[in-house]
Amino acid sequence: MKDYALIATSYNNEIRMYLSKTTNLVEEARTIHQTLPTASAAFGRFLTVSAMMGLMYKDGESLTLQIKGDGPINTMLVEANSKGEVRGEITNPNVYIRAKQEGKLDVGAAVGNGFLHVTKDLNMKQMFTSSTELVSGEIAEDFASFFVKSEQTPSAVSLGVLVDVDGSIRTSGGFIIQVMPGASDETITKLENTINYIGPVSRWFDEGKSLEDLLSALSNNTEKILDKKSLRYHCPCNKDKFAKSLAALDNETMNELISDDGIEIVCHFCNKKYLFSKEDLLKIKSEQK
């Protein structure tokens, strides 16, 4: 089944919900970056919440999100857009830290202390960047804090990535639930109790339940689905884009590359390789003039 997200309101429009299932997306990212289990869980959570955040913006707008911590993962970066497309990179994919609780991965220890940075490209002259300190490194709590501090929107965030015994992604998904202005205390209390009752998202999906089932449970059957969006890991890189980057190099650097008989460029997001021969570089240099 393809990955997708649901956007809905519930509780008489007092609550807005974004729910997603991202198993294929996260598995593709794991395969590309060859992440070990704890890195897979951290990166998968980050990709999942970023994909849902991208859906909060208009066509043509995009986000660049970065988590930089002092844990062994170091830095993760994700780009997301309103079409449900994400791509990302992770500094150290070779992280496998077990939590004290059996069967759990210690994502917080893998990420460590640090900051979450979110840069919005809203097709204006300037981009806007907001930064908040990481709360736990567990990703979901860090984004819940970001929404309150930077967006002034009280939000509940739940993210789950279940890694199978062979290292592949068994299930992945999550939700962002936002409280709208004017929501009653009664609604908020009922929602909080429901979230606590439902438990981990990854377990919910592992039991074979659907995203629609999760939405109905979270909303106590008050949901109104506004949109359904496909989600995917997608890198739009190509040789022409890298050629433009090479064209921006200074003359001395370009001459060094030419003297080395060419260069191979590897995309950090998808690991595709692009070979620029000496002839390719000479052509790029001639077009610089």
C-alpha positions in Angstrom: 0.0 0.0 0.0 1.2 3.5 -0.9 2.1 6.0 1.8 -0.4 8.7 2.4 -1.6 11.4 4.8 -5.1 12.5 5.9 -5.9 16.1 6.8 -9.0 16.5 8.9 -10.9 18.5 11.5 -12.7 17.0 14.4 -14.6 17.9 17.6 -16.8 20.4 15.8 -13.8 22.0 14.1 -12.0 22.7 17.4 -9.2 20.3 16.4 -7.1 20.0 13.2 -5.4 16.7 12.5 -2.6 15.5 10.2 -2.1 11.7 10.2 0.4 9.8 8.1 1.6 6.3 7.2 5.1 6.4 5.9 6.4 2.8 6.0 7.6 2.8 2.3 9.0 6.3 2.5 11.1 5.5 5.5 12.2 2.1 4.2 13.4 3.8 1.0 15.4 6.3 3.1 16.9 3.4 5.1 17.9 1.6 1.9 19.5 4.7 0.4 21.4 5.8 3.5 22.0 2.3 4.9 21.0 3.3 8.4 21.3 1.1 11.4 18.2 0.6 13.6 18.4 3.5 16.0 19.4 5.9 13.2 16.6 4.4 11.1 14.1 5.2 13.9 15.4 8.8 14.4 15.6 9.6 10.7 12.3 7.9 10.0 10.5 10.0 12.7 12.1 13.1 11.3 11.1 12.4 7.8 7.5 11.6 8.9 6.9 14.7 10.8 8.5 16.8 8.1 6.3 15.3 5.4 3.2 16.2 7.5 4.5 19.8 8.1 5.0 20.2 4.4 1.3 19.7 3.8 0.6 22.7 6.0 1.9 25.0 3.3 0.7 26.2 -0.1 1.8 24.9 -3.5 5.3 26.1 -4.4 6.2 26.6 -0.8 8.8 24.4 1.0 10.6 23.7 4.2 14.1 22.8 5.2 14.4 21.3 8.6 17.5 20.5 10.5 18.1 18.7 13.8 21.6 19.2 15.1 22.5 17.4 18.3 25.6 16.3 20.3 24.6 12.6 20.0 26.4 10.2 17.6 23.9 10.9 14.8 25.2 14.5 14.8 23.0 16.2 12.1 19.9 15.3 10.1 18.5 17.5 7.4 15.2 17.1 5.6 13.5 19.0 2.7 9.7 18.9 2.4 7.1 20.4 0.2 3.3 20.8 -0.1 3.1 17.9 -2.5 4.0 15.3 0.1 7.6 14.9 -1.1 10.6 14.6 1.2 14.2 13.9 1.0 16.9 14.0 3.6 20.5 13.3 4.7 22.0 12.0 7.9 25.6 12.6 9.0 26.1 9.3 10.8 23.8 6.5 9.7 25.7 3.9 11.7 24.0 4.3 15.1 22.5 1.4 17.0 21.7 2.2 20.7 19.3 0.0 22.6 17.1 1.5 25.3 17.0 -0.1 28.8 13.4 -1.2 28.0 13.5 -4.4 26.1 12.7 -4.1 22.4 13.1 -0.3 22.4 15.7 1.9 20.6 17.2 4.9 22.4 16.6 7.7 19.9 17.1 10.4 22.5 20.6 9.2 23.2 21.4 8.9 19.5 20.3 12.5 18.8 21.4 14.1 22.1 21.0 17.7 23.1 20.9 20.5 20.5 18.5 22.5 18.3 15.7 22.1 15.8 15.9 24.6 12.9 13.0 25.2 10.5 13.5 27.4 7.4 10.4 28.3 5.4 10.6 29.2 1.7 7.3 31.1 1.1 8.3 32.4 -2.3 9.1 35.8 -0.8 12.4 37.8 -1.0 13.6 36.4 2.3 13.3 33.0 3.9 12.2 32.7 7.5 14.1 30.5 10.1 12.8 29.5 13.5 14.9 27.6 16.0 14.1 25.9 19.3 16.1 23.8 21.7 15.6 20.1 21.6 13.5 18.8 24.6 14.5 15.2 24.6 15.9 14.2 21.2 13.0 11.8 20.7 11.7 14.0 17.8 8.0 14.0 18.6 8.4 15.9 21.9 10.8 18.3 20.2 8.3 19.2 17.5 5.5 19.6 20.0 7.7 22.1 21.7 8.5 23.8 18.4 4.8 24.3 17.5 4.1 25.9 20.9 7.2 28.2 21.1 7.6 29.1 17.4 4.2 28.7 16.0 2.1 29.5 19.1 0.0 26.5 18.3 -0.6 23.9 21.1 0.0 20.6 19.4 0.3 16.9 20.2 2.8 15.0 18.1 3.2 11.2 18.0 5.7 9.5 15.8 6.6 5.8 15.5 9.0 3.7 13.5 9.1 0.0 14.1 12.3 -1.6 12.9 12.1 -5.3 12.0 14.7 -8.0 13.1 16.4 -7.8 9.7 16.8 -4.0 10.0 14.1 -3.1 7.5 11.2 -0.8 8.4 8.2 -2.8 9.6 5.8 0.1 10.1 6.1 3.9 10.3 3.8 6.8 10.7 2.5 9.5 13.0 0.2 12.4 13.7 0.1 16.1 14.5 -2.9 17.3 16.3 -3.4 21.0 16.7 -5.8 22.8 19.0 -7.7 25.6 17.3 -8.4 29.0 18.9 -11.6 28.7 21.0 -11.3 25.0 21.7 -13.1 24.1 24.9 -11.3 22.6 28.0 -13.7 19.7 27.7 -12.6 18.9 24.2 -8.9 19.2 25.1 -9.3 16.9 28.1 -11.2 14.3 26.0 -8.5 14.4 23.3 -5.7 14.1 25.8 -7.3 11.0 27.3 -7.9 9.5 23.9 -4.3 10.0 22.8 -3.0 8.3 26.0 -5.4 5.4 25.5 -4.4 4.8 21.9 -0.7 4.5 22.7 2.2 4.1 20.2 1.4 4.7 16.5 3.8 2.0 15.3 2.0 -0.6 17.4 -1.3 0.6 16.0 -0.2 0.0 12.5 1.6 -3.3 13.4 -1.8 -4.6 14.5 -3.1 -4.1 11.0 -5.2 -1.1 11.6 -5.6 1.7 9.0 -4.9 5.4 9.0 -8.7 5.9 8.8 -9.1 3.7 11.9 -6.6 5.8 13.7 -8.4 9.0 12.7 -11.8 7.7 13.9 -10.3 6.6 17.2 -8.5 9.9 17.8 -11.5 12.0 16.9 -14.1 9.8 18.7 -15.9 9.6 15.3 -16.3 13.3 14.9 -13.8 13.6 12.0 -14.3 15.5 8.7 -11.7 14.6 6.2 -10.5 17.6 4.3 -7.9 16.0 2.1 -5.9 12.9 1.3 -2.3 13.3 0.1 0.2 10.8 -1.2 3.6 10.8 0.5 6.9 9.7 -0.9 10.7 10.0 -0.7 11.7 11.9 -3.8 14.9 13.5 -4.9 14.6 15.7 -8.0 18.4 15.9 -8.6 19.8 15.7 -12.1 23.0 16.3 -13.9 21.9 19.7 -15.2 21.4 21.0 -11.6 24.9 19.9 -10.6 26.3 21.4 -13.8 24.9 24.8 -12.7 26.6 24.4 -9.4 29.9 23.7 -11.1 29.4 26.7 -13.3 29.4 28.9 -10.1 32.9 27.7 -9.2 35.8 30.1 -9.6 38.2 29.8 -12.5 41.1 28.3 -10.4 38.9 25.5 -8.9 37.5 24.7 -12.3 41.0 24.4 -13.8 42.0 22.0 -11.0 39.0 19.8 -11.8 39.8 19.8 -15.5 43.4 18.9 -14.8 42.2 15.9 -12.7 40.3 14.7 -15.9 36.9 15.2 -14.4 34.9 14.7 -11.2 32.3 12.3 -9.8 29.5 14.0 -7.8 27.4 12.0 -5.4 24.0 13.5 -4.3 23.8 13.5 -0.5 20.0 12.9 -0.6 19.7 9.9 -2.9 23.3 8.7 -3.5 23.0 8.9 -7.2 26.3 9.5 -8.9 27.0 12.0 -11.7 30.2 11.8 -13.7 31.5 15.0 -15.3 34.3 14.2 -17.8 37.1 16.6 -18.7 35.1 17.4 -21.8 32.0 18.2 -19.7 33.9 20.5 -17.5 35.5 22.3 -20.5 32.0 22.9 -21.9 30.7 24.2 -18.6 33.8 26.5 -18.3 33.3 27.9 -21.9 29.6 28.7 -21.1 30.7 30.7 -18.0 32.0 33.5 -20.2 
